[in-house]
Amino acid sequence: PSYFPTLQLAPLARRCVLRAATLRARYGLRTPDALILATAIVQGATRVITNARQWKRVEEVKVACLDDFL
């Protein structure tokens, strides 16, 4: 936390799991990716930053890829 003072850890709640299943089915995501995105969405994130280009297909949250900034 001292390196990332605004980092929040969120529990894997039932509604995150259900949202992950929907994301996985809709976008063909791998389970870990779907869980990460679902948790971000349920927690109210408006943007996620990743190296995973396949996340760009997800419409429920804005996705920025690190190589977009190069």
N, C-alpha and C positions, 0 to 999 in steps of 0.2 A: 503493500500500500504506500510506502514512502516514495516509491518510484512513480506510482500512478495514483495520485491523491484523489482523483475523481472516479476511480474504478469501483464498481459495485459488483458483488457476487450475488447471484439470484438463485433461489432454490428451483429444482426441477419440478414444478407444480404440474398437476394433472392437465390444466388447460394448456400448458406449454407442450406437453406430450401430444395432446389432441391436435393442436395447431401444427406441430411438427409432422404428424401423419398426413395432414392435409397438404402441407408444403411438399412433402416427399412425393405424394401421389401426383400433385399438379405439375411440379417442375422436374421430377425425376432426380431429386437430390439424394445424396447419401445420407444415412440416418444422422451421423454426427453433425453434418452441415445443417440439416433440417432442424435439429434440436437447438443449435446455436442461433439460427435465424428466428425460430419460433420464440425463444426466450427473449431475444432482443425486441421483437414485435410486441409480445405480451407486456414487457416492462416499459414500453412506450418509446423505444428508440426511434429516431427519425432517419438515421443514417448509420450504415455499418461500413467499415473499411476492411478490406481483405485482399488476398492475392488470388482468390478463387474466381476466375472469370465467369463460371457457370452461375454464380450468384446474381449476376446482372439481369438474368431473366426474371427474377423475383420482383413482383410489382407491389408487394405490401410494404416495402421499406426501400428507401434509396440506398443504392450500393455504390461505393467508390472503390475501384481497384488501385492498388498502390502504383502499378505501372502507368496509370492514367496521369500521374503527376511527374513522370520522367520527361 
